[in-house]
Amino acid sequence: MQSYGSDFYKAMLQSVSNQPVYMPENIESYINLGYLFNPIVYSIVSFIAQKASTIPWGVYEVKNEKALNLYKSCSHNLPQFKKSAIKTKALVQIPDHDLNQLFIRANTLQSWSELTEQEIGFKLITGNAFTHAIGPENGANAGKVQEMWTLPSQIVAIVAGDQMEPIKHYELRGDRNIIIPTKNVIHQKYWTPNWQTGQFLYGVSPLQAGRRVITRSNASYDATVASFQNMGAMGIISPDPAGGQYEPFTPEQQEDIETTIQKKTGPKRAGKPLVTSVPIRWQQMGMSPVDLNIVESERMDLRTLCMIYHVPSELFGDAANKTYSNTKEAGSAVYTNAVIPALTQKRDSLNQFLKGRYEDNIFVDFDVSMISELQDDITLISTALQGCWWLTPNEKRDIMSFGEDKNNPLLDEYFIPMGLQPMSGYTDPLATDVALEAAAKELNIKDY
């Protein structure tokens, strides 16, 4: 059977085969004019990245593939104790696995949390995160990962391959002598609809959709700063005509007035009057920040950028746009809508990368059980778990973050409530007769 999809990809790759495919030329502007220059973008990106960096990771053994697939497909909005119950059935932690050392220290300069913050940050700003994994090429530990480094997205170029190998390798942008093999790079990216000139190999930056908002936001800050620095120098000073007649200022008088105004205005003298001994008049030539509606524009820019990054604007000082009943609910929305999706892609990309390098039954995952904003009410959890007889007491302890009790083997057994029986007991006539005969004998009914 012919695969039209493969032919389609083959045709696209032919035009860029063996050539570096560069990101859009304005990628640097997302960093320089966005994250490094705009306080709203910086606040949102750093907030999400720092939240993601604090979540711990671990290595697990897969004990139930079906439960694992169910766990991976769980909605981010599913109550945490339900996800924990599914995870407990699917995975068991391996505390002494070699990979756990990587989750403490990623490389000689960074902890795992610093690496995660960089990865998430680059992806939020540029739409891409490139991670270089380093380990022995030969020997008993061949393929094992010993260090991981984040590559700056703006200087990484993807060299396209062919249908069988879409990405030939990665190289330093502008220097084709520095090559990183594809097998050593983990590439996380946002989906993009741009399929021209090989751009589909990269992810689209969220700031590409918000670049006009950022431009307007930067302009509003510039206008506000200029207004504060000038403090009202937004018009023309001229002689005040007396009886329709006036004497024009001499060049010396103009210079004296300008010098005086420069000395008497500025942030430190805001609101203080100026006194002059000659009749002059003032002609307004501009509008104040309030007249220009800059304040409202800044608020709308904040809301738009928060919408792009899927976070509530009320957490960034927008009290007028309060949509959650309390701060915990708003904080929970950050995790479910921004942090967890980012970490989920990182987890799946990492597991795909590690496949074949370690045991087939291991799975690396992040643990959000200790995040206060995601914790369900303890009463709700305990009430729900009371009826979950299909979970062992140790599994229930694990869900409630109390840990497994290894000293009592009975806690690894299922405790089934009294009075339960299969449905067949109600539908099978023979089973029903046997039950009735037993009941009649117990009640001493002789005529049954």
C-alpha positions as CSV (number, residue, x, y, z in Angstrom):
1,M,0.0,0.0,0.0
2,Q,1.3,3.4,-0.9
3,S,1.9,5.9,1.9
4,Y,0.9,9.3,0.7
5,G,1.9,11.0,3.9
6,S,5.5,9.7,3.5
7,D,5.6,11.0,-0.1
8,F,4.4,14.3,1.1
9,Y,7.1,14.7,3.7
10,K,9.7,13.5,1.2
11,A,8.7,16.2,-1.3
12,M,9.0,18.9,1.4
13,L,12.4,17.6,2.6
14,Q,13.8,17.5,-0.9
15,S,13.9,21.3,-1.2
16,V,15.9,21.7,2.1
17,S,17.9,18.5,2.1
18,N,21.5,18.9,3.6
19,Q,20.9,22.6,4.2
20,P,20.7,24.5,7.5
21,V,17.1,25.6,8.1
22,Y,17.2,28.8,10.1
23,M,14.5,30.1,12.5
24,P,12.7,33.3,11.5
25,E,15.1,36.2,11.5
26,N,13.2,38.0,14.3
27,I,13.8,35.2,16.8
28,E,16.4,37.4,18.5
29,S,13.7,40.1,18.9
30,Y,11.6,37.7,21.0
31,I,14.5,37.6,23.4
32,N,15.8,41.1,23.2
33,L,12.6,43.1,22.9
34,G,10.4,40.5,24.6
35,Y,11.8,38.7,27.6
36,L,14.8,41.0,28.3
37,F,12.9,44.3,27.6
38,N,9.2,43.9,28.4
39,P,8.3,43.5,32.1
40,I,5.1,41.6,31.3
41,V,6.7,39.0,29.2
42,Y,9.5,38.6,31.7
43,S,7.1,38.2,34.6
44,I,4.9,35.6,32.9
45,V,7.8,33.5,31.4
46,S,9.9,33.5,34.6
47,F,6.8,32.7,36.7
48,I,6.0,29.6,34.6
49,A,9.6,28.4,34.3
50,Q,10.4,28.8,37.9
51,K,7.2,27.0,39.0
52,A,8.2,24.1,36.6
53,S,11.7,24.0,37.9
54,T,10.7,23.2,41.5
55,I,8.8,20.0,40.7
56,P,10.9,16.8,41.5
57,W,11.5,14.0,39.1
58,G,12.1,10.3,39.6
59,V,12.6,6.9,37.9
60,Y,9.8,4.3,38.0
61,E,9.3,0.7,37.0
62,V,6.3,0.0,34.9
63,K,4.1,-2.6,36.5
64,N,0.9,-2.1,34.4
65,E,1.2,-0.9,30.8
66,K,-2.6,-0.4,30.5
67,A,-2.7,1.7,33.7
68,L,0.3,3.7,32.4
69,N,-1.4,4.6,29.1
70,L,-4.5,5.7,31.1
71,Y,-2.3,7.8,33.4
72,K,-0.5,9.5,30.5
73,S,-3.9,10.3,28.9
74,C,-5.4,11.8,32.1
75,S,-6.8,15.3,31.8
76,H,-4.7,18.0,33.5
77,N,-8.0,19.0,35.3
78,L,-8.6,15.6,36.8
79,P,-8.6,15.7,40.6
80,Q,-5.1,14.9,41.8
81,F,-6.0,12.0,44.0
82,K,-7.6,10.2,41.0
83,K,-4.4,10.7,38.9
84,S,-2.4,9.5,41.9
85,A,-4.5,6.3,42.2
86,I,-3.9,5.5,38.5
87,K,-0.2,6.3,38.8
88,T,0.1,4.0,41.8
89,K,-1.4,1.1,39.8
90,A,0.9,1.8,36.9
91,L,4.3,2.6,38.4
92,V,6.5,1.8,41.3
93,Q,9.4,4.1,42.2
94,I,13.0,3.0,41.8
95,P,14.9,5.1,44.4
96,D,18.4,3.7,43.6
97,H,18.4,4.0,39.8
98,D,21.4,5.7,38.2
99,L,19.2,8.3,36.5
100,N,18.2,9.7,39.8
101,Q,21.6,11.3,40.1
102,L,20.9,13.2,36.9
103,F,17.7,14.6,38.5
104,I,19.8,16.1,41.2
105,R,22.7,17.5,39.2
106,A,22.2,17.8,35.4
107,N,25.8,18.8,34.6
108,T,28.9,20.3,36.2
109,L,27.3,23.8,36.4
110,Q,23.6,23.2,36.9
111,S,21.1,21.4,39.0
112,W,18.2,19.6,37.4
113,S,15.9,22.5,38.5
114,E,18.1,25.1,36.7
115,L,18.2,23.0,33.6
116,T,14.4,22.6,33.6
117,E,14.0,26.4,34.1
118,Q,16.2,27.0,31.1
119,E,14.4,24.5,28.9
120,I,11.0,25.7,29.7
121,G,12.1,29.3,29.4
122,F,13.6,28.9,25.9
123,K,10.5,27.1,24.7
124,L,8.2,29.8,26.1
125,I,10.2,32.5,24.4
126,T,11.4,31.0,21.2
127,G,9.1,28.0,20.8
128,N,12.0,25.6,20.9
129,A,14.1,23.9,23.6
130,F,17.3,22.0,22.6
131,T,18.9,19.8,25.2
132,H,22.3,18.1,24.5
133,A,22.7,14.8,26.3
134,I,26.2,13.6,26.9
135,G,27.4,10.1,27.8
136,P,30.0,7.3,26.9
137,E,29.9,6.2,23.3
138,N,31.6,2.8,24.1
139,G,32.0,0.4,27.0
140,A,29.6,-1.0,29.6
141,N,27.8,2.4,30.0
142,A,27.5,3.2,26.3
143,G,24.4,5.3,25.6
144,K,23.9,6.1,29.3
145,V,23.3,9.8,30.0
146,Q,25.7,11.4,32.4
147,E,25.2,15.1,31.6
148,M,22.5,17.3,30.0
149,W,23.0,20.8,28.7
150,T,20.6,23.3,27.3
151,L,21.5,24.7,23.9
152,P,20.5,28.4,23.3
153,S,17.6,28.1,20.8
154,Q,18.6,31.3,18.9
155,I,22.0,29.8,17.8
156,V,21.0,26.3,16.9
157,A,20.4,25.4,13.3
158,I,18.7,22.2,12.1
159,V,20.2,20.5,9.0
160,A,17.5,18.7,7.2
161,G,18.0,15.2,5.9
162,D,15.7,13.0,3.8
163,Q,12.6,10.9,4.2
164,M,14.3,8.3,6.3
165,E,16.2,10.8,8.4
166,P,14.3,14.1,8.5
167,I,16.9,15.8,10.7
168,K,20.5,15.0,9.7
169,H,22.1,16.8,12.6
170,Y,22.2,20.1,14.5
171,E,24.9,22.7,14.1
172,L,25.9,26.1,15.4
173,R,24.2,28.8,13.5
174,G,26.7,30.3,11.1
175,D,29.4,27.7,11.9
176,R,28.9,24.4,10.1
177,N,32.0,23.0,11.7
178,I,30.3,22.5,15.1
179,I,28.0,19.5,14.6
180,I,25.8,17.7,17.2
181,P,24.4,14.3,16.2
182,T,20.7,14.0,16.2
183,K,20.8,11.0,18.6
184,N,22.3,13.3,21.3
185,V,19.7,16.1,21.1
186,I,16.2,16.3,22.7
187,H,14.1,18.8,20.8
188,Q,10.9,20.1,22.5
189,K,8.8,22.5,20.4
190,Y,5.4,24.0,19.9
191,W,3.4,22.9,16.9
192,T,3.6,25.3,13.9
193,P,1.4,25.5,10.8
194,N,4.3,27.1,8.8
195,W,5.4,24.4,6.3
196,Q,7.5,26.6,4.0
197,T,11.3,26.3,3.5
198,G,11.7,23.7,6.3
199,Q,10.2,25.8,9.1
200,F,8.0,22.9,10.2
201,L,11.2,21.4,11.8
202,Y,11.0,24.2,14.3
203,G,8.3,25.2,16.8
204,V,6.5,28.5,16.7
205,S,7.1,31.1,19.4
206,P,4.1,32.3,21.4
207,L,5.6,35.7,21.0
208,Q,5.2,35.6,17.3
209,A,1.5,35.8,17.7
210,G,1.9,38.5,20.4
211,R,4.6,40.6,18.7
212,R,2.2,43.5,18.0
213,V,1.0,43.5,21.6
214,I,4.6,43.6,22.7
215,T,5.4,46.4,20.4
216,R,2.5,48.4,21.7
217,S,3.3,47.5,25.3
218,N,7.0,48.7,24.8
219,A,5.7,51.9,23.2
220,S,3.4,52.6,26.1
221,Y,6.2,52.2,28.6
222,D,8.4,54.4,26.6
223,A,5.7,57.1,26.4
224,T,5.1,56.9,30.1
225,V,8.8,57.2,30.9
226,A,9.2,60.1,28.5
227,S,6.2,61.8,30.0
228,F,7.6,61.5,33.6
229,Q,11.0,62.7,32.5
230,N,9.6,65.7,30.7
231,M,6.8,66.4,33.2
232,G,4.6,68.5,31.0
233,A,7.0,69.8,28.4
234,M,4.5,69.0,25.8
235,G,3.7,72.4,24.3
236,I,4.9,75.8,23.2
237,I,5.8,78.9,25.3
238,S,5.3,82.2,23.6
239,P,4.9,85.9,24.5
240,D,1.4,86.7,25.8
241,P,-0.1,89.5,23.6
242,A,-1.2,92.6,25.5
243,G,-3.9,94.5,23.6
244,G,-3.1,92.5,20.5
245,Q,0.6,93.6,20.5
246,Y,3.6,91.7,21.8
247,E,7.3,91.9,21.7
248,P,9.0,88.7,20.4
249,F,11.5,87.0,22.6
250,T,15.1,87.6,21.7
251,P,17.3,84.6,21.2
252,E,18.9,85.2,24.6
253,Q,15.4,85.3,26.3
254,Q,14.4,82.0,24.5
255,E,17.5,80.3,25.7
256,D,17.1,81.6,29.3
257,I,13.5,80.3,29.4
258,E,14.4,76.9,28.0
259,T,17.3,76.6,30.5
260,T,15.1,77.6,33.4
261,I,12.4,75.1,32.4
262,Q,14.9,72.3,32.1
263,K,16.2,73.1,35.6
264,K,12.7,73.5,37.1
265,T,11.1,70.4,35.6
266,G,11.5,66.7,36.0
267,P,10.3,63.9,38.4
268,K,11.6,65.6,41.5
269,R,9.8,68.9,40.9
270,A,6.5,67.4,39.7
271,G,3.6,69.7,40.6
272,K,5.7,72.6,41.6
273,P,4.9,76.1,40.0
274,L,7.2,78.2,37.8
275,V,7.3,82.0,38.3
276,T,8.2,84.5,35.6
277,S,8.3,88.3,35.4
278,V,7.2,88.5,31.8
279,P,3.7,87.8,30.3
280,I,3.9,84.4,28.5
281,R,1.3,81.9,27.4
282,W,1.3,78.0,27.0
283,Q,-0.1,76.1,24.1
284,Q,-0.7,72.4,24.8
285,M,0.8,70.3,22.0
286,G,0.3,66.7,23.3
287,M,-1.8,64.6,25.7
288,S,-1.0,63.1,29.1
289,P,-0.7,59.3,29.7
290,V,-4.2,59.4,31.0
291,D,-5.5,61.3,28.0
292,L,-3.7,58.8,25.7
293,N,-5.4,55.9,27.6
294,I,-2.0,54.3,28.2
295,V,-3.0,52.9,31.6
296,E,-5.9,51.0,30.1
297,S,-3.8,49.9,27.2
298,E,-1.2,48.4,29.5
299,R,-3.9,46.5,31.3
300,M,-5.2,45.1,28.1
301,D,-1.7,44.2,27.0
302,L,-1.2,42.3,30.2
303,R,-4.4,40.4,29.7
304,T,-3.6,39.5,26.1
305,L,-0.1,38.2,27.0
306,C,-1.5,36.2,29.9
307,M,-4.1,34.7,27.5
308,I,-1.3,33.7,25.1
309,Y,0.6,31.9,27.9
310,H,-2.6,30.4,29.5
311,V,-2.2,32.0,32.9
312,P,-4.6,34.2,34.9
313,S,-3.8,37.9,34.7
314,E,-5.0,38.4,38.3
315,L,-1.8,36.8,39.5
316,F,0.2,39.7,37.8
317,G,-1.6,42.6,39.4
318,D,-4.8,42.8,37.4
319,A,-7.3,43.0,40.3
320,A,-10.1,44.2,37.9
321,N,-10.0,40.8,36.0
322,K,-10.5,38.5,39.0
323,T,-12.1,35.3,37.7
324,Y,-11.1,32.9,40.5
325,S,-12.6,32.8,44.0
326,N,-9.2,32.7,45.7
327,T,-5.4,32.7,45.0
328,K,-5.1,29.0,45.4
329,E,-7.6,28.4,42.5
330,A,-5.7,30.9,40.3
331,G,-2.4,29.3,41.2
332,S,-3.9,25.9,40.4
333,A,-4.8,27.2,36.9
334,V,-1.2,28.1,36.3
335,Y,-0.1,24.5,36.9
336,T,-3.0,22.8,35.0
337,N,-2.9,25.1,32.0
338,A,0.8,26.0,31.7
339,V,3.3,24.2,33.9
340,I,2.0,20.6,33.7
341,P,1.5,20.7,29.9
342,A,5.1,21.9,29.5
343,L,6.5,19.2,31.9
344,T,4.4,16.6,30.2
345,Q,6.0,17.2,26.8
346,K,9.4,17.3,28.5
347,R,8.6,13.9,30.2
348,D,7.4,12.2,27.0
349,S,10.4,13.6,25.0
350,L,12.8,12.4,27.6
351,N,11.3,8.9,27.8
352,Q,11.4,8.6,24.0
353,F,15.0,9.6,24.1
354,L,15.9,7.1,26.8
355,K,14.2,4.3,25.1
356,G,16.8,1.6,24.2
357,R,19.5,3.2,26.4
358,Y,18.2,1.7,29.7
359,E,15.9,-1.1,30.8
360,D,12.7,-1.3,28.7
361,N,10.4,-1.2,31.8
362,I,11.6,2.1,33.2
363,F,9.7,5.4,33.0
364,V,10.8,8.8,34.2
365,D,8.1,11.2,35.5
366,F,7.6,14.3,37.5
367,D,5.8,14.4,40.8
368,V,3.2,17.1,41.6
369,S,1.8,15.4,44.7
370,M,3.5,18.0,47.0
371,I,2.3,21.1,45.2
372,S,0.0,22.9,47.6
373,E,-2.1,24.6,44.8
374,L,-3.0,21.1,43.4
375,Q,-3.8,19.4,46.7
376,D,-7.3,18.2,47.0
377,D,-9.2,18.6,50.3
378,I,-8.0,15.9,52.7
379,T,-11.6,15.1,53.7
380,L,-12.6,14.7,50.1
381,I,-9.7,12.3,49.5
382,S,-10.3,10.1,52.6
383,T,-14.0,9.9,51.9
384,A,-13.4,8.9,48.3
385,L,-10.8,6.3,49.2
386,Q,-13.1,4.6,51.7
387,G,-15.1,3.1,48.9
388,C,-12.1,2.1,46.7
389,W,-11.8,-1.5,48.0
390,W,-10.0,-2.4,44.7
391,L,-7.0,-0.4,46.1
392,T,-4.8,-1.9,48.8
393,P,-4.2,0.1,52.0
394,N,-0.6,0.7,51.0
395,E,-1.8,2.1,47.7
396,K,-4.2,4.4,49.5
397,R,-1.3,5.5,51.8
398,D,0.8,6.3,48.7
399,I,-2.0,8.4,47.2
400,M,-2.3,10.4,50.5
401,S,1.6,10.9,50.5
402,F,2.1,8.8,53.7
403,G,4.3,6.3,52.0
404,E,4.2,2.5,51.9
405,D,4.2,0.6,55.2
406,K,6.6,-2.3,54.5
407,N,6.4,-3.7,58.1
408,N,2.8,-4.9,57.7
409,P,2.2,-7.4,54.8
410,L,-1.6,-7.2,55.3
411,L,-1.6,-3.7,53.9
412,D,-0.7,-5.2,50.5
413,E,-3.9,-7.2,50.4
414,Y,-7.3,-6.1,49.1
415,F,-10.0,-5.6,51.8
416,I,-13.3,-6.4,50.2
417,P,-16.5,-5.2,52.0
418,M,-18.9,-7.8,53.4
419,G,-22.1,-8.4,51.5
420,L,-20.7,-8.1,48.0
421,Q,-21.2,-10.9,45.5
422,P,-21.0,-11.2,41.7
423,M,-24.0,-10.3,39.5
424,S,-24.2,-13.9,38.4
425,G,-25.5,-14.6,41.9
426,Y,-28.6,-12.7,41.1
427,T,-29.2,-13.9,37.6
428,D,-28.3,-17.6,37.8
429,P,-31.4,-19.6,38.9
430,L,-29.3,-22.4,40.3
431,A,-27.3,-20.0,42.4
432,T,-30.5,-18.4,43.6
433,D,-32.0,-21.8,44.6
434,V,-28.8,-22.7,46.5
435,A,-28.9,-19.3,48.3
436,L,-32.6,-19.7,49.2
437,E,-32.0,-23.3,50.5
438,A,-29.2,-22.1,52.7
439,A,-31.3,-19.3,54.1
440,A,-34.3,-21.7,54.7
441,K,-32.0,-24.1,56.6
442,E,-30.6,-21.4,58.7
443,L,-34.1,-20.1,59.5
444,N,-35.4,-23.7,60.2
445,I,-38.1,-23.5,57.5
446,K,-39.0,-27.1,56.9
447,D,-41.6,-26.7,54.2
448,Y,-39.4,-24.9,51.7
